[in-house]
Amino acid sequence: MPGQSYGVLQKSCVLFLVAALLGLVPAAYADPPDPTWWVKRKLRDEKLSLLPDALQIRVDLERALEARTEPELRDALMDLNQRIGRLNSRVTDGPPTTLAPVDVEDVVRRWRNS
């Protein structure tokens, strides 16, 4: 009977929503579909950013300070200094950068003390 199958479907949806609210269903299944999911996945997989270079470099500096080891921190800072040098030497789209290359030894010293 058509009325019965609709009732079963309705009950299933209600049970699913209750389970989601109680945390029994992974959030990926409980959230409504995001129409831009494929763009976000591509950006994440390709490690791309929508931020202008001058802003992205500040984000990357904060990430570098989250390094777990000193060699990892030094490598990240050296890479960052090269990128800052390239960015400061050319005209780019977006806001101008005000970052100077970082003093690696000073940052490492502060990182150790924190």
N, C-alpha and C positions, 0 to 999 in steps of 0.2 A: 504494500500500500504506500502511495506517495507520502501521505501524512506521517506515517511511521518513520520512514527514512529521514525525513526532514527533522523530526524530533530527536532521532538518534544523533544526527549531525550537530544539531543545536546543543545537545547535552555534551557531546565530545568537545565542542568549542569552549563551552563554559568550563569543563573540567581542565582543559588545556590552559585557559587563562588563569584559573585558580592555582594550578601547579606552577605556572610562570611567576605569579605573584608571591608564592611561597618559596621561590628560588629552587624549585625542583626541576626546572627546564633551563637549559643553557640560554643565556641572553640572546645569542644569535638567532635562535628559533622564536623567541618571544617578541623581538622587535619587529616593527613593520619593515617591509623591504625598502632599502635605500636605493633610489634610482641611479645614484652615482657610485655604487659600490665598486664597479669595475675601474673607475678613474682612481679612486682611493687605493685600491689594491695595486694598480699599475704604478702609482707614485711611490707607494711603500716598497714594492718589489724592485723598482729601478733606482730607489734611493734618490728620488727627485723632489724638488720643492717648488712651491708656487711663490715663495717669498723672493723679493729682490735680493741681489747678491749682498748688498750692504747690510740687510737685516739678517739674512741667512748666516752670515759669518759670525754675528753676535750669538745666534742660537748655537752654532757649532763651538764657539768658545765656552759657553756654559756646559755643553756636552763633554768637551775635553776635560773640564775640571771634575767630571764624575769618573775619571779613569780609576781603575783598581790598582794598577801598578805604576811605578815611576817610569819605566821604559815606555809604557803605553801612553802616559801623559806627555812625555818628551816627544814621541813620534807625532802625536796629535798636534802639539804646539808648533813643531817644525813645519808640518803640513799647513797649519793655519797661517803661519808667518809667510809662507810662499804665496798662499792665496790672497792674503792682505796686500802683499807687495804687488801682485798682478792687478788686483782690484784698484789700488791707489794709482797705478800707472796708466790707467785707461779711463776713458769716459764711458759710463754705463748708464743704462736705464734705471730709473728709480732714484731713491734718495742717495745723496753722496755719503761715502763712508767717512767716519771720523776716527776710525781705529788705526793706531800705529802698530807696527809689529810688536808682539809681546816679548818681554824679557824672560826668556825660558827659565833661567836660573832663579830669578825672583819668584816666578809663579810656582816652580817646583818647591822652593823653600817654604812658601806660604801653604802649599798643598800638604807638605809633610807635617807642618805645625797644626793643621786643622783636624 
